[in-house]
Amino acid sequence: MSNASLNELTAEPQSENRKTSVLSPRQLETSQRVVILYARIALGAAFLSAVADRFGFWGKYGGWGNFATFTLYTGQVNSFMPRFLIPFLAWAATIAETSCGILLILGLWLRWVSLASAILLFLFATAMAISLGVKAPLDYSVFSASAAAALLWLHALKQNRK
């Protein structure tokens, strides 16, 4: 079969080629707002869920269950850091995650909070990769969450320029 006849078989009808978008501009704008809200709530809830777990709020369904266990985990993830810094890092992460979680859900200071979230998640993922291997942050989608926060940041930048 020649390339020309193969192209004819796989070509879409002319009317389909002229369509530029499945959604109207208004539907696209509404969809964008919904997806941005979804990303904000998903990231914010993930931060707050992790914080709730380290204080035992998830009960038997939690992973750490208490702050002491979370501090030990912080030491494992930051195995390259001096031991005396681990409690500080555990509290700093807790404060940062609580703040970012609440502010993302509320949609306040979105440009700065989404950037901080992207950086925080990237640092977590990098520390996990260094100490536990690259599989750990990939399995827990930490790089993906960081990328989602970075996309929120880009969206917020775009909105501020309008």
Secondary structure as GFF3:
##gff-version 3
##sequence-region A 1 162
A	DSSP	alpha_helix	3	10	.	.	.	ID=ss1
A	DSSP	alpha_helix	14	18	.	.	.	ID=ss2
A	DSSP	alpha_helix	25	54	.	.	.	ID=ss3
A	DSSP	three_ten_helix	59	61	.	.	.	ID=ss4
A	DSSP	alpha_helix	67	77	.	.	.	ID=ss5
A	DSSP	three_ten_helix	83	85	.	.	.	ID=ss6
A	DSSP	alpha_helix	86	106	.	.	.	ID=ss7
A	DSSP	alpha_helix	110	132	.	.	.	ID=ss8
A	DSSP	alpha_helix	135	139	.	.	.	ID=ss9
A	DSSP	alpha_helix	142	160	.	.	.	ID=ss10
###
